[in-house]
Amino acid sequence: MASDSILASIYNDPSQLGGDTDPELKKNHDKYRKRYDEYIKKHGSISTHVYRKVVGGSIPEVYYHFEVRSDGNDEIIYDVVLLLYTNDKGAMQEPSFKNYSVQIFSNSPAFTFRYAYVYNKHHRIPEELLYKYSKITLNNPPTKTNPNQFVGFDSSTFYALTYLIENPMLLYRKGISSIAKDIDDFDMTKIPTPDEVVERRSPKNTSTVKKLEKTLKSIIKKPKNIIFGSGKTKKVTAKGGIKATGAKHAVKASKPKKPR
């Protein structure tokens, strides 16, 4: 039922979103397809929430919020938001959303660092979610990860698109009538930023604490001579108390507190 939809078209040729299609698209599709099938076999489905904006009985906007688990860690969840929207009254009267325009957001690091700049350049990210990306991401071309600024999908956006296309009733007004909530119920503030997702994948506090502990240990183990304004020196050691040594004094180093 969705074979003629805009989503199916973009799925095979994302250049319709703007820019040139990533030459790795076919290769990535084959790779992601296998992983997607394994994902569905393991999890059964992708958690999907549908929200709609109703104006005068018509639906100009439909938001699909997918919670896609990381292939490598089930505890890591990427949020993908796909917005279908239109200002065309004729399209609003059709039974499906096949002729709606598309915008896509994902807080997956792979999507963020490779495609977010390009999608934003072509106005293909929902405006309400732009603030989730850093200014560096939105204002600086991905010269290392995508120097030619190709348009494509990472695994999170591929999974979301595939799931929606293969569950076509979600693209019909009647199909979402019993599950769609009002757009005001969509609390986008709860969606983590890509930076927050990265921290969850590799906890920042863990690496920081280890570096700090290593630094503190090296300071304690290695005495340092500190020159004071008077020209006299005080030797900082990790042992002993304060001993009078004429112009020099041994000062006990305070024990560092464990970082929280």
Secondary structure, 3 states (H helix, E strand, C coil): CCCCCHHHHHHHCHHHHCCCECCCHHHHHHHHHHHHHHHHHHHCCCEEEEEEEEECCEEEEEEEEEEEECCCCCCCEEEEEEEEECCCHHHHHCCECCCCEEEEEECCHHHHHHHHHHHHHCCCCCHHHHHHCCHHHHHCCCCCCCCCCCECCCHHHHHHHHHHHCCHHHHEHHHHCCCCEEHHHCCHHHCCCHHHHHHHHCCHHHHHHHHHHHHHHHHHHCCEEEECCCCCEEEEECCCCCEEECCEEEEECCCCCCCC
